[in-house]
Amino acid sequence: MLENIPERSDTKSRTGVAPLLLDAKSVAAVLSVSLRTIYGMKSTGEIGPIPIRLGRRTLWRYEEIAAWVRAGCPRRELWLKMAQDQGFGHQFGQQF
């Protein structure tokens, strides 16, 4: 299903279950970039998926990150249009 990106083994919890939501450190590991790069990409719109806030945590949906990579890592403006066609849920009042 997610053959184009690395396994989630580096993000598994102690229970052995891969999380559905990833923090910035885990996203950086999955994308093979630094944590600093993730924050830079987030602020410039270079990373397409918009993170969600859960309490004080900023998290990304693993499935959306995977779909974004399969789509060629487009910038946020283009990704939001593409994500609607791929059936991702509601976020910030936008259905995609």
Buried (B, 14 or more C-beta within 10 A) or exposed (E): EBEEBBEBEEBEEEEEEBBEBBBBEBBBBBBEBEBEBBBEBBEEBBBBBBBBEEEEEBBBBBBBBBBBBEBEBBEBEEBBEBBEEBEBEEBEEEEB
